[in-house]
């Protein structure tokens, strides 16, 4: 990956308006010529102890000790690494970043990716406009309304609709100066199997869920069919130059700020689960898109927050997905907790049945993953004879071994002893 020049970093730092930057997180009041105070965005407090020096571009909290420069502030509040913070600040304050000693091949590759991202961003905006302006999309709007998702949430996630015509995206993108080859590379078009050489829109008559990276750059789409006989029900962008499903988390661009501030991120399964959670006032929710948690996704989650709340479907597949997630998270700086859901219910179902407040309470009452895992093993075990109890103990041993000496460990051992009659 190319490195940005030191001059670029200096120009971004010089361009940052610290009062405007920090002011998005806390109200600041002048306390001198080069001194502002407000309540700390990193911990709860009643008396303002968070100090900002706009000329030096520095901040310091006299309460919790947090301090740093504009890059530190964005990394802390938005869950980005340094490069992401640099790029985000450059975007916000209008600075063009320059790359160090970039060879022609690397420059060509970077420019190529930029064009594909620009094409995908245009496509997301096109689909979103079509959802709200087209009579054809009325059925999709009605479906989303029935699922309890409001317009503000849909617009925040840039949810859209792909028209049924076979070439709308092709025509609109060509008019904007993009080539057929770029449409194919971005996953917005595909070649016909019946007519050699013919190309048509990949997504048609579907609700479109843009998939973006942490900075909000669209890399692909998930698309839900609107006809009963339309297969598959969910269609993703194919793997390509900018889209890799295993590294994507649906909604990470929308949720990262709330997650970084809360220090926790809620992991759900599907698109509608994530939208429903945000609609219910849980703004730090993201989706794993029906796949098992990957190493790439775990790294992104770890950069964003330190506590991961698993709110996956309460069926056997969902329970097994949580166990796999724990294996992926092992050794990382991630604390795993589980949001307990009734069997056969996903977060979207539960919000519709119990209401937003009840689901927020479930999230607040999440339990340690070890407690969930012990309960799952005991519930599945055949404890009617000694051999069944031995098998249960063999499965439980590694779970308990990973829990450090604590009250939780003692409680789990007591629970096991009680269930096994030991």
Secondary structure, 3 states (H helix, E strand, C coil): CCCECHHHHHHHHHHCCHHHHHCCCCCCEECCCCCEEECCCCCCCCCCCEEEECCCCEEEECCCCCEEEHHHHHHHHHCCCHHHHHHHHHHHHCCCCCECCCCHHHHHHHHHHHHHHHHHHHHHHHHHHHHHHCCCCHHHHHHHHHCCCCHHHHHHCCCEEECCCCCHHHHHHHHCCCCHHHHHHCCCEEECCCCCCCEEECCCCEEEEEEECCCCCEEEEEEEECCCCCCCCEEECCCCCCCCHHHCCECHHHHHHHHHHHCEEEEECCHHHHHHHHHCCCCCEEECCCCCCCHHHHHHHHHHCCEEEECCCCCHHHHHHHHHHHHHHCCCCCEEEECCCCCCCCHHHHHHHHCHHHHHHHHHCCEEHHHHHHHHHHHHCCCCCHHHHHHHHHHHHHHHHCCCCCHHHHHHHHHHHHHHCC
